[in-house]
């Protein structure tokens, strides 16, 4: 498994792995793709995705946005064929290291409250809950839900 920073020509593969991973995990909640190609391309213009490559294919990705002393992490996605193999943890380690080396002291993320497995995954990595936020406009979930905000001090 090779970890690297994504380039714009990888936008289609990133979009595919995000949508596949989120469909498997959130089909009970949403009837649409999580991201479209244009959104991923737009994010890649000014921000970063870190990728896990396996045999020339994208096995997973994570989005990172540097904001002075804070960073934002999102869209942690692992191809279902590679889940439960440590890919998500390797991507998280890489993202935290990347943000720390860029001078960020904290890293923030948010998870949908109905994804009950996620807060414990992040708590085990040192993240603490810091509040809630409404869901992104336009997502239209099947069930009422909101984001749980979490944060971790990097140094």
C-alpha positions as CSV (number, residue, x, y, z in Angstrom):
1,X,0.0,0.0,0.0
2,X,1.4,3.4,-1.1
3,X,0.2,6.7,0.4
4,X,0.4,9.9,-1.6
5,X,-1.1,13.3,-2.3
6,X,-3.7,13.2,-5.0
7,X,-3.4,15.1,-8.3
8,X,-6.2,16.5,-10.4
9,X,-6.2,13.6,-12.9
10,X,-7.2,11.3,-10.0
11,X,-10.5,13.0,-9.5
12,X,-12.6,10.3,-11.1
13,X,-11.0,7.5,-9.0
14,X,-11.4,9.6,-5.8
15,X,-15.1,10.3,-6.6
16,X,-15.7,6.6,-7.3
17,X,-14.1,5.4,-4.0
18,X,-16.0,8.0,-2.0
19,X,-19.3,7.1,-3.5
20,X,-18.8,3.4,-3.2
21,X,-17.6,3.6,0.5
22,X,-20.4,5.9,1.5
23,X,-23.1,3.9,-0.4
24,X,-22.1,0.8,1.5
25,X,-22.1,2.7,4.9
26,X,-25.0,5.1,4.3
27,X,-27.5,3.6,1.9
28,X,-29.9,3.3,4.9
29,X,-29.7,7.1,5.1
30,X,-29.4,8.6,1.6
31,X,-30.4,7.7,-1.9
32,X,-27.7,9.6,-3.7
33,X,-24.0,9.8,-4.3
34,X,-22.1,11.6,-1.6
35,X,-19.9,13.5,-4.1
36,X,-19.9,14.4,-7.8
37,X,-16.9,14.6,-10.1
38,X,-17.1,18.4,-10.4
39,X,-17.1,18.8,-6.6
40,X,-14.0,16.7,-6.2
41,X,-12.2,18.5,-9.0
42,X,-13.1,21.8,-7.3
43,X,-11.7,20.6,-4.0
44,X,-8.5,19.4,-5.7
45,X,-7.9,22.9,-7.1
46,X,-7.0,24.4,-3.8
47,X,-7.0,21.6,-1.2
48,X,-5.7,18.1,-0.8
49,X,-6.8,14.5,-0.8
50,X,-4.4,11.9,0.5
51,X,-4.7,8.5,-1.3
52,X,-3.9,4.9,-0.5
53,X,-2.9,3.1,-3.6
54,X,-3.1,-0.7,-3.8
55,X,-1.9,-2.3,-7.0
56,X,-2.4,0.8,-9.0
57,X,-6.0,1.4,-7.8
58,X,-7.3,3.8,-5.2
59,X,-8.0,1.8,-2.1
60,X,-9.0,4.8,0.0
61,X,-8.8,8.5,0.4
62,X,-9.2,11.3,2.9
63,X,-9.7,15.1,2.4
64,X,-7.6,17.6,4.3
65,X,-8.0,21.3,4.4
66,X,-5.4,23.5,6.2
67,X,-6.7,26.5,8.0
68,X,-3.9,28.2,9.9
69,X,-3.5,26.4,13.2
70,X,-6.5,24.2,12.6
71,X,-7.1,21.6,9.9
72,X,-10.3,20.0,8.7
73,X,-10.4,16.3,7.8
74,X,-13.3,14.7,5.9
75,X,-14.6,12.1,3.5
76,X,-12.4,9.3,4.9
77,X,-13.3,6.6,2.4
78,X,-12.1,3.1,2.0
79,X,-13.0,0.8,-0.9
80,X,-15.1,-2.0,0.7
81,X,-12.7,-4.6,-0.7
82,X,-10.0,-3.0,1.6
83,X,-12.0,-2.3,4.7
84,X,-11.0,-3.9,8.0
85,X,-7.4,-4.0,6.8
86,X,-6.1,-0.9,8.4
87,X,-6.3,1.4,5.4
88,X,-8.5,3.9,7.2
89,X,-6.1,4.1,10.1
90,X,-3.1,4.5,7.8
91,X,-4.9,7.3,6.0
92,X,-5.7,9.0,9.3
93,X,-2.1,8.7,10.4
94,X,-1.0,10.2,7.2
95,X,-3.5,13.0,7.4
96,X,-2.6,13.9,11.0
97,X,1.1,13.8,10.1
98,X,0.5,16.0,7.0
99,X,-1.5,18.6,8.9
100,X,1.0,18.6,11.8
101,X,3.9,19.2,9.5
102,X,2.0,22.0,7.9
103,X,1.9,23.8,11.3
104,X,-1.6,22.8,12.3
105,X,-2.1,22.3,16.1
106,X,-5.6,20.9,15.9
107,X,-7.6,18.8,13.5
108,X,-11.4,18.9,13.2
109,X,-13.9,16.6,11.6
110,X,-17.6,15.8,11.7
111,X,-19.6,12.6,11.4
112,X,-23.3,11.9,10.9
113,X,-24.8,11.0,14.3
114,X,-26.6,7.9,12.9
115,X,-23.2,6.4,11.9
116,X,-22.8,5.0,15.5
117,X,-19.5,3.2,14.7
118,X,-17.7,6.4,13.8
119,X,-17.5,8.4,17.1
120,X,-15.8,5.4,18.8
121,X,-13.3,5.0,15.9
122,X,-12.3,8.6,16.2
123,X,-12.4,8.6,20.1
124,X,-9.9,5.7,20.0
125,X,-7.6,8.0,17.9
126,X,-7.8,10.8,20.5
127,X,-10.7,12.9,19.1
128,X,-13.2,14.4,21.5
129,X,-16.7,15.6,20.7
130,X,-17.0,19.4,20.6
131,X,-20.6,20.0,19.5
132,X,-23.1,19.4,16.7
133,X,-24.0,21.0,13.4
134,X,-26.9,20.7,10.9
135,X,-26.4,18.5,7.9
136,X,-25.0,20.1,4.8
137,X,-27.9,21.7,2.8
138,X,-29.0,19.6,-0.1
139,X,-28.2,16.1,1.3
140,X,-31.8,15.2,2.0
141,X,-31.5,12.2,4.3
142,X,-34.2,9.6,4.7
143,X,-34.0,9.9,8.5
144,X,-33.6,13.0,10.8
145,X,-29.9,13.4,11.6
146,X,-27.1,15.9,12.3
147,X,-23.3,16.2,12.4
148,X,-21.3,15.4,15.5
149,X,-18.3,17.7,15.6
150,X,-15.0,16.3,16.9
151,X,-11.5,17.6,17.3
152,X,-8.0,16.4,18.3
153,X,-4.9,18.3,19.4
154,X,-2.0,17.4,17.2
155,X,0.9,18.7,19.3
